[in-house]
Structures are given as structure tokens and as C-alpha cells.
């Protein structure tokens, strides 16, 4: 797979392979179909698409960009646990849904999948839900008010959306129709979560229609927490006014939901790879527990906040979207959309691996290692030296039980003898956005010319505060530990920690970011001949970033009232003597930076007949920095000042073939991706929690495929996947040599096979096998994740035209399939015997009943 792009895409042998492979499969399909007299016809490539194109009436077969449409029924059977989970149905995507329902990572075509939805524009009804990739799945949720979603890869994505050069994921909502219709669905899971979905759509008055949808859920999460971790839901109302030559839509959406968040779990790193720590269940275990869920955060003036993992990723969002489409009689048309949205989010979670090499170790080491310095003011050795003759002990905060150094029970604590430092985080966020897209089009019989402007204004406020605390290591019901000095009578005489907290204010930040962006774009789709169409597009963006951040947040001082006039500790608790200032030093850091960038693309589609087409595309795109924190923008400013840029430049090329027949629909696409200056992590984080980055080249070459085959009336088979080679080159950090390494978490091969057995008109039995090749936990490729296969099963039964049942089991073999290592670890830490990694959850089951009326 080391062929050059030109050799790959221009060689006759490769083009023959593309066409020949599909025709060979189709030949088999025709033979099988002829034996099945009543085999249903599959014509999925004739579906109209609206994503990645500006031409009305475009079909998948005629498209010059890789596009996949996932229907409402497919989503129902997939039963996705969040937006990222739904994207497993798209070839070329690698979705890491192991973090929970939100705040997951998704990669596309070898793009590093470590930055939320980086390089991907998540949209609802053709308009981005957020300017950058950050918080995309906080703004966007799945419910049965979604008719389907369309996903493009590469191609025109970077022209038609800001920060979407890798892909566009467009969630299309249902609209009311002349015939009223509704759906109610109740879903229950084996992890004690209940969810109710609803939809109703119909006419309100002449030419007026409404669609109302939403859901509400409450209960547990697939990884046990000991409390109700999922609660809340979403409501959407969409009003449609049919015009003589168009339509007008007004949509209001409300999100009020709290979701749990899962960080990498403690693991052992052995010669045979990562294995579970005794006493920790990797299938359903969780570092978060009821006992450690609420942690105080103290500041110098005595002010306090709380990191409450029971609130989880708590989101409250409102959005109002206006859209009007109008066709004039002379070939001109206009399509305008504007969305105003505001999100208030208090993100609470328990971070693992934040204390470097000392994040997890034998519990006794936290008592006997005199050099451990939690608070940067006092070491463990100094604490016990100040309490001469005392025993070095742990005390459970909740029960007062003591366990001391030298005690045999400590060596076998929870069957593993380990303790860990956890980082309780509270991050209140407010993001207010206006995003609009105004497009004018002129259509003739053989040409569609569109031009327009995309405007985005983002105001993002974010604070960040954390506390380090000690916990034992178990997958269920972990408990908080204090380090204490115990006298000869067995009484505690002094505390190093404060209700488990060994350091207040590990990460601190307080940033305001404002972004104003104007994008001017033009896209033309020209029908050269009856069979050949040429497409070309260009977008020029001017984006202004302004960021301010409170200074001196990382500095530590004596807490007011902690010491008496002689400098003595008033409560014999060491950890609460020192903390950060709530609002810093009183000074503010400010930066302003402007990006002027161009994305462009050219493509073609050639249809041999109504069933067979080839297409190709070349594109040049980019990604501007995430608009949420001072550290990233400060890095960008510093880079620009020395003549470089932290804007990630991307180049894409692809060549593919599509075929549809009586029983087969298939596509095969070869692609190449190049990132000359990708910001690359793997070097740890600074004290504010900002990732330390260097630039590297990343090159990817591969083939993705998608196939739907129905050889008989009782069997249909869907298969999709990707085979690629992604590698690092020329990283600008002389201390490492990662040339040839695979980007973190990226599998070079994925295959997803889904057979469905149509037992009769009412009953379908289906299964999915998803295989991933080996991956690496970090860019250094030290921690290897072996290949793994995930097996899902399900059944759908229609009692009658109105009532249906579904049962779904996910990962029913509880395969340990790793998605993430410890993103805060350095290469040295990745060689330790104990560390952190995040697998997908083990076996889960759900059952639902649906009533359509």
C-alpha cells in the first residue's frame, strides 16, 4: 500500500479492479437472484441526496462524492447509544463511543480520532450545529424525529461547510404531511434505563404542517456508577409552511439532559498486552462510584465549588432555526438558513491518569514514598516527619476504617493492593452561536451554479477547576481514601488529605473566546454530456479569533484562615492549606488572531448506464483551531508569529465505482489523504490542561467498500468497511522518531457484516459482526491494542400494522475491544506496568415496543 497517488488512481489495473470487483459480485448476485423468483429489488443508489451537492435532484449513483444514507429503520435496528455510535454504519468512519452518550471521538479515512468530531461538520437539516467540532454531540442527539442521516467523506465537504474538510454528517428531520402520523416507543435496558420516544406530524391549517418529536430517559448506564447516571431528554417542534414555489420552516429544539462520562480504566500492561487488574471488571466496571462522585474544590479566599459526577455532562441547550427555500420561474432559487443556539453545560467527570507515573501504584507506596509531592508545598516524607512516631495509614472517608503501612490487608486491598489518584473535574461552559448559510442557485438543463455565504459567530465562555483525590481500585463501588498520621492509641492526629483530596486546583482555566467567520463559496455542477458531469467548488474564509484568559490561575497560595498567626495549621489538615485564586492574579491575557484560508475541489461522475457509474474527486481543505480555550489559540498565535500556522492543511483524492442491480447495490472507493502539518499529541498536557502539540505529516491510502445484497427473499446481507495504511512522517520534535507509526487509535482495517433473515413478513432476525484490526493507544505506538470482533444480534417483530417489538443485544460475547489509551500519558508512562485504557462496554441488552398511529 505504498503506491503513490498518481500510480494508484491513474493505473488501468486499478480502474479495472474497481469495476471488475463489483461486476464479479453482481454476476453472483444475479445467479442467486434468478433462483429466488420473488427476490425484492434493491435500488438504494437511486435515493436522492442533499448533502455534499448543490444540485437539486441528485442521486447517490450520480454523485461525485462518497456519500452514505442511513435510514430511519436502519437507525432503529442499530439502536445507537449516542451520535458517535450511529456512525459505525458509515464506511471509512471510526467511532469511539466508549466514553458514553456524548463527548466521544470520531475519525474518518485515517484522520486521527482524538479530538471529538475533528475535521467533521455535524449538521441538522443542512446547517452546522457548531462552527468547530467541539461539543457537536452535545448539540445533536438522536430521536425518532430524525428521518435519516447522510454522511459524505472528503470531496465537497470542505467547500460546503467550515471545519468539515473530512466529512459532513447531516441529520435530516421529519416534516409534517397531509396525512397525520405518529409514533410512541418505549425502550428498557438490562442496565435499568428506561427511555420514551415520541413523534407526531400532520397538518395544522391550509399549507401549514407541524412535526413534534423528542425523548426522555432516566436510569443507569452500561458502566455501573451506583447512581442514576442518565436523565433528561430532548424536545423538537418543526413548523412548515408550503409556498407556491417553495417552503418555509421554523424549528425549535430544547435539550435538557445529563449523561455519564467514562474515562480510561486502570489496566495492567504485560508482555501479552493489556489485561484486567484483579477486582476490576472491564466489561461493566467504572472508576466513578457513588462514594467518590462528589468532590470539593477549594480556593484561596475560602470559596468552594463542587465536581459532582452525578450531574455528569449536564447540558441545557436551546436552538431556533429558520429556513426558507424558494424557486423563481427563471431558473433562479434561494435557500437561506439561520440558527441561533445557546448551550449551558456543566461538565463533571473523574479523570484518570492525570498524576503521571504516580497515577496508580501499590497502595502502600502512597504512604511510604517520601518524595511524593501532591500539593507542590509539602511531600509525604515531610508530612510524616512533622508527625514523629505516627503510623502511616489510609482511612476510608466514608467509614473511618484504618489500614496502615505494613498491614497485610493493605497488600491485598480489593484483591489487587492498589490505589490511584483521580482528578475530579468541573467545567462550566456557555456557548452562544449564530450560524447562517445563504445560497443562490441558477439551474439550467445541463448546469447548476450556486454561490453563497456562510456566517458564524461564536461566543464561548469556559472555566475549569479540579481536585486530586485518592481512591482504591475496584470496578464497582470504589471508595475515597485519606492519608493520615495515627498515634500509638490508634487515633488520627493529622491529615495529609482533606476528605480524600490531596491537591486542590490541579487544572485551572478561565477563558472567553469569540469567533467571527465569513465564508464565501461557489460550486458548479456541469453536465458535459448525457453521461459525464464535472463539478468544481471553492470556499474562501476569513475568521477572526479573540481570546482572553485570567492570568495566574496556576499559582498557589495559603488559604485564608488555614494557618494561625504563628503559621500553625488550625485543623491539622495539610491539603486544605494551599489552593489557587478563584479569579487569578487580577491580570488578563489577551490574543487576537485571524485566519484567511481557501478550500477547493474538483470532481467528476460518469454514468455508463442507469446501474453503473464511476466518480472521482480531488480536494484541498483545512481545519482552524478549536474555539474553546486560550492555550490552543496562544499556540496558534505563537506559530503565526514565526511564520508557521496551526491550521491543519488537508488534501484528499478518491476514485470509485458504484453499481446497482436487481439484487445488489455496491460501491468501492480508493482514496488518498495527506496532512502536511497535522497538530500531533502524545507529549502530555500543561498545567492548564492544554495538550502539548507538535506538527507532523500524516499520509493515508486505502479502499473503502459498501455492499447490500439480497440473494433470496429470506436473506439480505450488508457489508461495509475500509482497508487503509495511515502513517506518520517528519514530526518536528527532534526528541522522537515516529516515522512510519500509525496515528493513535486508528485501525488500518475495519469490516462490518450484517445479515438479516426475513423469517416471514412480520419477523426479521439480524446480526452484526464488526471487526477491527490492531490499533495503538498513542502516537508512539508503544501500547498495542490487538484486533477484535464485536457481535450484535437482534430481532424485529411486527404484531400488526401498528404495533412492533424489537430486542437487541450488543457485544453479546463481552469482547474486550480497546478504543483509547491514556491521552495524558507520555511515552515513558506508556512503558509502565500499570496504566489506563478504555474498552467498549461488555454485553448489554435492550427491548422496545413501538406503536404507530
N, C-alpha and C positions, 0 to 999 in steps of 0.2 A: 504493500500500500504506500510505497514511497514514490509512486509515479508523479510527475509534475502535472499541474492542472491542464496545460495545453495538450500534453500527450494523452491524458485521461479522457478529456472531453472531445477532442477532435479525432481520436483514432476511430477508424471504421470498425475495428473489432469491438470496441466498447459500445458503439451505437448498435451494432448487430446484436450484441449481448442483451442490451436493454429491450429491443424489440423481440428478439428471439425468445428470451426467457418468458415474456408474457404470452407470446403466441403458443409456446410449448405447453404452458399451463392451461391455456384456453382450449387447446386441442383435447387435452384430457377431460376438461370440463364438458365439452360438447359431447364426447363419447358417453360420459356418465349421465349427462342430461338426457340424451336420447333414450336411455334405458328407463328414465323416470318420466312417464308420459305427462304427469301433471306438475312437473317442477316449476316453481314460480320464477318469473323473470326478474332479474336484478339489474336495475338501471341507475345505480346511485350516482354515476358521473354526470347524469343529466340534471342533477339538482342545481338550482340557481344559487349563486353565492353573492354576497355583498361585501365581503372582506377581502382586502388586497386588490380591489379593482375599482375603477370609477365608471365602468361601462354598464349601463342597465341591461339586465337580461343575460349576464354572463353565467355560464355553467362551469362546473368543475372540469369537464373534459376540455373546454375551450380556454381554460385559464393558463396563463404563462407563469404562474407561481405555485409552489407546493401548498395545497390547502386541503384541510380535512374538516368535514362537518360531522358533528356528533349530535344525534337526535335526542329528543326528549325521552323516548323509550330506552335508548341506549344508556342515557344518564340514570334512568330509574333502575335499570338492572345492574348498573355499576355501583349504585348506592354510595357515591363518593363521600368520604369523610373530609370535606373541605374542598376548596377550589383546586389546590395542587393535586389532590388525589384524582380528580376528574381528568387531568391532563395525561394520565397514563394511557388513555385511549388514542393518543396522537403519536404517530411515528416521529422519531427524532427528538422527542422530549424526554428528559429525565427528571421526574418529580420526586422530591424528597418530602413525603408527607408525614414523616415520623415525629415531627415537632408538635403535632396536634392539628386543630382545625384551621389555625391561622399562623402567620409568620413563618411559613415554610420557604424552601428554596427550590427553584426550577431552572434547569439548564436546557439549552436547545442546540443541537448539532455541534456538540463538543464545547460549547461555551461553558466556562466554569460556573457551576451551580452553587455558589456560595454567597450570593448577595440578593436574597429574596427573589424577585422576578426581574433580575438584572437583564437588560437587553430585550425585554418583552413588554409590550404595551397591552395591559389588560383593559378591555373596553366593555361598556354596556351600550348596546344599540349604536355602535359605531363611534362612540366618543370616549376617550380615555377616562378611567375613573381616578387616575392620579397622574401628574406630569412625569414623575420619575417612577422607578419600580417600587419605591418604598411604600409600605402599608397597602399594597394593591389588594391583598386578600382580607384586609380589614374593611375596605370599602365594598368589596364584591363578595357576595355569598350565593350559594346555590339554593334555589327553591323551585317548586313546580310552576311558578310563573315564568320560568325560562323555557322557551320553545326549543332552543338548541344553542350550541356554540360553534363558531368557525375559528379554525386556527391556521394561520399562514406561517411559513418558515422562510426567513430571508426575503429575497426578492424585493417586492414593492413595499415591504413593511416599514423600512426606514424612511421612505419618501412620504408615506401617508400617515405617519404617526411620529411624534417626538419620542426619543429614547425607546424606540421599538424596532431597532435595526435587525434584531434576531428573530422576532416573531410578533404577531398580533393575535391575541385571544379575544374574540368578540362574542360576548354573551348577548343573545337576542331574546328580548322579552315578548311574551304573548300579548296580542291586542284583542279587544272585544270584537265580536262578529254579530251578524244579523240573528243567528240562532244562539240563544243563551246556552252556556255550558258551564259546568263546574266540577270540581274535584275536591274530595277530602281524603287525606291519607294519614293514618296513624302508624308510627313505627316504634317498636320496642326492641331493645338490645339485651344481650346477656350481661352487659356491664351496668345494668339498671338505669338506662337512659330512655326517656320517652320523648318522642317528637311528633308534633302535629303539623301537617302542611295543608294549605287550602288554596283554591283558585276559583274565581268566578269571572266570567266575561260575557258581555251581551250589550244590547242597545239600551241607551238612555232616552233618546229622543231622535227625531229625524236627523240622520247624518252624524249623530253623536253616539259614541260607544265607550264602554268602560271595561277595564280589567283590574281585578283586585286579587292580590296574592300575598303569601307570606308563610311564616312558620314560627313555632315556639317550641323550645326544648328545655328539659330540665333533667338533672341526674348526674350519673357518673361518667367517667371517661375510660377508654380502653386500658390506660395505665392507672393502677389504683392510687388514690390520693388519701382516702379516708374521709372525704367530704364531697359534697355536691359540687363538681368542678365545672359543669356545663350548664348554663342557664341563660334564657333570653331568646331573642329571635329577630325577625325582620318583617316589615310590612311595606307593601308597594301598591300604589294606585296609579293607573295609567288611563288618561282620558284621550280619546281620539276623535278628531273632527274631520270627516271626509269632505274634501273640497271638490270643486268641479274638475280640476286638473291636478289634484294632489291631496295632501293630508297634513294635519297639524296634530302634534302630540304634546301632552303635558304630563310628566311623570314625577311623583313624589315618592321617595323611599326613606324609610326610617329603620335604623339598626340600633338595637339595644341588647347587647349580648356580652357575656363573659365566657372565655374559653381557657382551658388549662394549657400550659406550655411545657414541653418536655425538653430538657437539655441532655447532653450526652451522659450516659450512665457509667458508674465505676466498673472497670473490667481489669482482667489480668492479661498482660502481654507476654505470651510464651513463645517458645520456638515453633510451636504448632499453630501460632496465630492467637487472636483474641479469644478468651474463654471467660465464662461467668465466674464471678467471685462467689465462694460458698456463702449461702444465705441471701443471695441476690438473684431474683428471678428475672431474666432478661426478656421474657415474653410479656409480662404484665407488671413487673416491678417498677418502682418510681423512687427517685431521690426525694421528691416532695411528699410530705405527710401532714396529717392534722397537727402533730406535735410541733413541727418546725415551720408551719405555714405563716406565722405572724412574727415579724422581727422589727424591733425598734431601730430607728436611725436617729442619732443624736448629733446636735450641732453645738458650736462653741457657746452661744448665748443661752443654752438650755432648751432651745427649740427642739421639737421631736416630730418626726414623720414615721410612717409605718410602711413596710413592704409586706403586703398581705397576699400570699399566693392563693388564698381562697377567692380573691377577686380576679386572679389570673390576668389575662389580656382583656381588660374591660373596655369595651368600645361603645360609644354613643355617637351616632352619625345621622345627619340629615342631608339629603340631596334633592335638588329640584332641577329637572331637565326639561327644556323646551326645544321642540324640533318642528320645523316646517319644511315640507317638500312641495315644490310647485313646478309644473311643466308648462311652458309657454307654447303657443301653437307654431312658432317658427323654429323649433328645434332647441331653443334655449331652456335651461332649467336651473333652479337654485335649490340648494339643500343647506339649511342652517341649523346648527345645534349649539345650545349653550347649557352648561351645567354649573350650578353653584352648589358646593358641598362643604360641609364642616364636620370634622371628626374630633371628638374629645376622647382620648384614650389614656387610661392609667394602666401601664404595662407592669405587671408584677410577676416575677418568676424567681426561681432559685438556680443561679448559675453554678456550674461545676467547672473545676479545673482553673479557677482564677488565681490560685495561690502558687502557681508554678510547680516546681518539683515537690513542694510540700503540700500539695492539694489533697493527697491521700497517702497514708502510710500506716504502719503498725501503730496502734493507738498509744502505746507506751512511749513512742518517740516524741509525741507532743508534750509529754511530761518530763522527759529526760534529756532532750536535745537543748542544751543551754543556749545555743546560738539562734534559736528561732525568735524572730522579731516580728510580731504581728502588727504592732502599732507604730513602728518606727521610733519609739521612745523608750521602750523597756523590753529586754529579752526575757525568755523563760528563766534563764540562769539568774538574772538579776532579780526577778520576782521572788524566786525561792531563796536567794541569798538574803533578801530583805525579811524573810520569814525563817530564820535559822531553826533547825531541828524539826521542821514540819515535814509531814509526809506529802509526797506529790500525788495528787489524786484527781480523778474525774468525779463530778457529781451530776447526776441526772437532774435537770432543771425542774422537770415535772413532778418528781417523786422524792428528791433529796438523797437517793441511794448513792453510796460512795463506792468507787473502785480505784484502788491505789496501785502505783508502780510496784512491781514485784509480786502482785497478786496473780495467781494462776488463772483466775476467772477473766482477767483482762486479756490474757493471751488468746482466749477462745471467745471473745465478745462476738455474739451473733454468728458463731461458727467460723469467723474469719479473723478476729482480733484486730480489726481496722477501725480507724476514724478518718474523718475528712473535714476539710474546711469548705464551707459552702458560702455563696455570695448572694445574699437576699437583695434583690433589685427592685426599686420603684422608679418608674419613668413616666411621669405625666406628659402627655403630648397633646397639642392642639394644632390641627392643620386645617386651614381655610383656603379654598381654591375656587377660582373661576376658570373654566376651560371652555373654549368655543371653537367651532370649525365651520367656516362659511365657504361653500363650494359653488362655483358657477360652472355649468357644463354646456357644451354645444355638441349636439349629436346629429350626424347625417347617416345615410345608409351604410357608409363604409368607414366612418371615423367618429371617435368620441374624445373630445378635448375638454379637459377640466383644469381649472385653476382656482386657487383659494388661499385662505389664510387661517392658520391655527394660532389661537392666542391662549396663553396660560399665565395665570397669576397665582402664586403660591405664597402663603404666609404660614410659616411653621415655627411653633414655639415648643421647646423641649427642655426639660430638666432631667437630671439623672443623679440618683443617690443610692448608695448600697451600704450594707454592713456585712463583714465577715463573721460567720459563726461556726461553731464546731458541732458535728453530728456523728452519731455512729453510722455504720454502713450496713444497711439492710434494705431490701426491696419493698418492704411493707411496714409501715408504722415506725419509720426512723425517728429517733429521739435526740433532743438537744443536750449537749454536754457543757458543763463549766469546768475550767481548770482551777483547782482550789488548793490552798495550803491547809493541812489538817494537823492539829496539835495532838499530843500524846493521849488526850482524853477522847479523841475521835470527833472533836468539834472543829468546824471550819473557822479559821482565824483570818483568812484573806482570800479574795477572789482575783485571779488574773482577768477573767472574763466577766461580762455583765449579762446575766441571763443567756449565756451561750455566746454572746458577741465578743470577739477578740479584737476587732478593729472596726471603728466607725469611719465611714467615708472612704472606702477603697476606690470606687469610681465616683467622680463628680463631674457634672457638666450643667451648664445653663445657657442655652443658645437660642437666638432668634434668627431665622433665615427668611429672606424674601427673594423670590424669583419672579422675574417678568420676562416672558418669552414670546417672540413673534416668529412664526414660520410661514414663509411664502412658498407655495408649491404649484407645480404644473405637472399634469400627467396626460399622455396621449396614447390612445389605443386605436391603431390604424389597420383596417382590413385591406391588405395589399391585393390579395386575390381571394377567391372563394375559400381557399384552404389556409392561406397564410395571413397571420396577423402579427404586427410589430408593435411593441409597447415601449414607452420611454417616459421617465419621470425625473423630477429634480425638486429638492426642497432646500431652501436657504433659511437658516435660523439665526436669530440674534437673541441671546439670552443673557440677562443681567442678574447676577447674584449679589446680594448684600447680606452679610452675616455679622452679628455681634455676639459676644460671649463674655460673661463675667470672668474677670481675672482673679487669680489667687485662690481658686476653689480647692486646689490640691494641698494647700498649706495647712499645717495642723498646729493647734494652739491648746492651751489649758482651758477646759470647760469652766464657765462661770460657776463658782461655788463648789468646785470639786476638791479644792485644797483650802486648808485653813491659813491663817496669817503666817504660820511658821512653815508652810509648804507641806504639811502632812495631809494625807488622804483622809477625807472626812468619813468615808463609808467603807474603807478597806476594799474597794473595787477598782482595779487598775484600769480596765479598758474604758471606763466612762470618764477618765481624766482628760482625755485628748480627743479632739474632733476637728472637723472643718468648719469654716464660717459659712453660714447659710447663703449669704449673698456675696461671698468673696471679699476681695480687698477694697472694694469700692470703685475700682477701675474697670473699664470695659475694653476688650479687644474688638477691633472692627476691621473688616476686609470687604472690598468690592472687587468683583472680577466679571469680565464679560467674555462670552464665547461667541465666535462667529464661525459657523460650521455649515458644510454643504453635504447633503446626501443625494445620490443619484443612482439610477438604474436603467437598464435596457433589457428587454426580453422578447421572446417570440413564442408563438404557438402555431403548429402546423397539423391540421386535421386531415388524415388520409381519407377518412370516411366518417360516418356517424358513430363509429365504435372505437376508432384508433387515432391517437394524436401523440405528437412529441412536443416538448416545450423546453425552453432554456432561458437562463437569466444570469446577468451579472449585476452586482450592486456594490456600492461603496457607502458605508454608513458610519455612525459614531454613537458614543454614549457620554453624556455630560455627567458630572459628579452628582452623587446623591444629595438631595437638598434637605438635610436634616441636622447637621452638626458642624461646628466650627472646625474641627480637626480636618475633615475632608476638604473643606474649602480653603483652609490655610495651606494644606499641601498643594492644592491647585494653584494658589497664588504664588507660592514659592517656586513651583515648577515653571510657571509662566514668566516669572521674573528673570529666570536664567535661560529663557529661550526654548523651554520644553513645554509639554502640556500633559495634564492628567486626563484629558479627553481620550477615551479609548477609541481608536480607529478600527473599523472592521471592513473586510472585503469578503464578498460571497460570490460563488458561481455554482450553477446547477444545470443539469441536463437530465430530462426524464421522459418517460413514456407512460401513457395511460391507455387502458383497454377496457371495454365493457361488452359483454355478450349476453347470451340467453341465460346463463347461469353463473357468470363470472364478472367481477369488477376488480381491476388490479391497477396498481401504479408502481413504478420502480424509478428511483431518482438517485443519480450520482451527484455529490456536492463537494465543494471545497470551501473552506473558511480560513481566513488569515487575520490575525490580530497583531499588528506590528508593535503595539505599545500598551499591552494589557496591564493595568494595575494589579499586582500579584501579592498575595499574603503568604503567611506561614512563618512570620518573624515575631509574632506576639502582638501585644497591644500596649499602648502607652497608658499613663495613669488616668486619663480621662475616659478610657475605654475605646479610643480610636485605633483602628487596626493600622499597624505599620506596613507600608506597601512599597514595593519596588516594581519597576517595569520589566516585562518580559514579552517575547514573541510567542504566540501560540498558533500552531498550524494544525488544521483538521482536514482530512479527506475521508470520504465514506459513501455508503449507499444506504438509502432507506427504502422500505417497501411497505405496501398496504394492499391487502387482498381480501375479498369477500367472495366466497364460493358456495353455491348451493347445488350439489350434485344430485340430490334427490329431494322429494317433498318433505322427508322426515329429518333431513340433516342439512345444516348450514355451518360454514366454518369461516371465521375471520382470523387473519394473521397479519401482524404488523411488527415492524422492528427496524433496527439500524445496526450496521456494521461500520465502524469508523476507526481511524487512527488519529488520536489527538496527542500532541506533544509540545513541550516547552522548548524554547531556544533563546539563547542570548539574554539571560536575565542580567540586569545592570547592577547586581550585587556581587562584587568580586569574591565575597566570602563563601559563596555556594556555587556548585556546578550542577544545575538541574537540566542540562541539555538532554533531550530525549525522554524526560519524565512525563508522566501523564498528569494533567491537571487534577487537583483534588476532587475526589468523589465521583469522577466521570467514568462510567463504564464504556468500554470501547465496543461493546455489543449488547443489544437487548432484543429479545424476541417475546412476543405476546401472542398466544394462540388461544382462541375462544371458540370451541364447538358448541352448537345448540341443537338439541334433539327435540324435534317437534313431534311429541308423542301423539297428539291429536290436535284438533282445532283450539282446544282450551288449555292444554298443558304443554309447557316448554321446560326442559331441563337443560341447564347450561353450566359451563365451567370455563375457567381461565387459568392458563399456566403462563406465568411471567418469569422469564429467565434473564438474569443479568450476569455479565462477565465480571471478572475481578476488577476491583477499584482500589483506590488508595485514600487513606484518611486525610492526607495533607499533600501539598505540592512536593515535599521532599521524598515522597514515595517510600517512607520507612514502614508505616503501618499498612499492611496489605489486607484488604477485605476480599475473601475468596468469592468465587462465583456462587450464585444461589438461585433457587427456584421457588416461586410462591404460587400456591394452588388455591384458587377460589372456586366455590360451587354455588349453585342457586337453582331455584325453581319458581316458575310463574304459573299461576292457575287462574283462569277467568271463570268464575262461577256462572256469570251471565254477562250481558252487555254492560251492566252497571257495577258489579262487584268483582274484585280480583284480589288475590293473595300473592305475596312474594316472601320467600325465605332465602337468605343469603349468608354464606359463611366465607370469611376472608382469612387467608393464610391458615387454612384448617390444619396444616401439619406443624404449625408454630415454628416455621423455619426462621432461624436467626440470620437475618439479612441486613447487613450494616449499611447505613446511609451517610453517616457523618463521624469523623473523629473528634478530637478536641481542637476547635478552631483557635483557641488561645494558647496552644502549646508551641514551643519551639522545637527544633529538630532534636536537641538534647533531651527534652522531656519526652519525645516520642520513642526514645530508646529505653525508658524506664520500665520496670516490671509491672507497675500499676499505672493506670491511666483512665481515660474516658472515651467512650464512643457511643453512638446512638443507633440501635437497630430498629427496624419496623416492629410494630406490635405483633404479639402472637395471635392465636386463633380468636376470632370474635364472630358472633352470630347476631343476626337481626331478622325480624319478621315484621311485615307490614300488611295492612288491609286498606284497600282503596275503594272509594265509592265515587263513581262518575254519574253526573246528572245533567 
